[in-house]
Amino acid sequence: MAEPLLELKGVVLASRGAGQSQDYMVLDRASAIFGKGASSVIMGPSGCGKSTLLKVAAGILLPDSGEVLLEGRPLQRLSEARLLEWRRSTGFMFQDAALWANKTIFENLALPLQFHHPSLPAVEVRRRVRASLERGGLEASEDLRPAQLSMGEAKIASFLRAIILEPELLFLDEPTPSIDHAALEKMMAMIREMKQRGCTIISVTHDAHLASMLANDLVVLKQGRVLAAADLATIRRSRDREVMEILSQVLSDAAAYDTDLLDLLGG
Amino acid sequence: MVGSLAGGYAMIGRLGRSFNQAAGELAYASGLLFAVLKESLLFFRRRQVGFRVFILQILFTAVEALPIIAFISLALGALIIVQGNSILPRFGQGKLLYTLLIIVITRELGPLLTAFIIIARSGTAIATELGNMVISHEIEAYVAVGINPIAYLVVPRFLGVTVSVVLLTLYFNFFGLFGSFLLTQFVQRIPFNEYLVNLLAALAPADILSSLVKSVVFGVIISFVAVYQGFRVKVSSTEVPQIAIKAVGQGFVLCILADAVITLIYYL
């Protein structure tokens, strides 16, 4: 396994929905290591806490207990300057796009640049944002608001916003659903390119194609518990029955329980 | 006997849970207020994109509220002048009109009515906007980019609303005291010189100070309550109208309480 970049140690997170009187456990002593330059895929049935795990790893949500370590140092204890530096080198694509509704698509992409590079001339910001929109096929949508886009377009815009700072660590939360074939190809090409240039990618996905392209490591979740977190070869060797069962459920209905899903993951 | 004991335990349990919840909310509100005040102190020192949000907030809260504030202050001022001029001279207290104008417009209703208008317009707008942003994960998106939501979303609104309430209170005073004078000329003629001299004689620096202190306190209350309620939304869009109503209710109550406290201090 690659040198650890990010590590989750015994992360516990409980949540309470509106109108509920009791907390329920979203993450239950979850631990995982994400290697530098490696691509990790988080898998598990719907509602098992994958997106929450990704957000905790990205420092967006704070755990109730447990730690998130960045290169061995607790994320919560980083100085403001170091945290900002880390944020500058990361990108997060949200499952529901989470574009800023009161800003145009152009402004959605421009804000991270303006915030992290305040001295960047407006012309350069415009050039970079337009280049990014062209790569994603959204050049005609720059003056639109997120509500005027389809879900697929919004997700592409969210992806472009996540990579506008050319991050070294990219978090992807279900990047592929709702996106049409042509746009998906463009997104896949960009993800592949980022992987080739050494970007660490941590992705939640049910998409076998994306998983097979990305996965060096696999994290398998069930009801907030991490069942397995290791490289593919290790998981393949272990042949854990529960892990195989979850992978067969997650990846495809067509995949039979006894099929070697890790071969599928391996391409 | 056993049933009544069990009922008693259940009631104590419920009380305990309510107390815990109230203590938790108070702790959260205190923490949020501390963070907002801390970031507010740093706001003008930092080069940040939030400055545009601050300007926009003043535009939405102050500039767009000018017509309604002008209308209410004119109407209130004119009513006091007409009523006062009709009744007070009968008792030989014609000059009390000016004291009455200062007390009602400058010291009491000016800041309070301005606050009520801003609660209804901007308090609800801020609470619903932030609540919707929580649900659509836009707040998380700011955190992911590295933008502190307190510094970028809350502080510009907090400062924008507070500055706007102060400016609008001054505007209310101006229109209430002078605009209404012009309006009453159609009904009852009062020489402007007489009006101005008597008004200035009745106006003390403490009246202006009281008005300004109230407007600052009301601005802080309105913006903080709106922000606090907005961030209380968790998962559902049905929570948004509920917190908007709470933002209005709490805003009104806290402003009236603060008004009473400041007025008491004024007379001590």
Interface residues (C-beta under 8 A of the other chain):
Chain A: R16 G17 A18 K55 A58 G59 I60 L61 L83 L84 R87 R88 T90 G91 F92 F94 D96 A98 L99 W100 A101 N102 L111 P112 Q114 F115 H116 P118 R161 A162 F171
Chain B: R47 Q48 V49 E129 N132 M133 S136 H137 E138 E140 A141 Y142 V143 A144 V145 G146 I147 K234 V235 S236 T238 E239
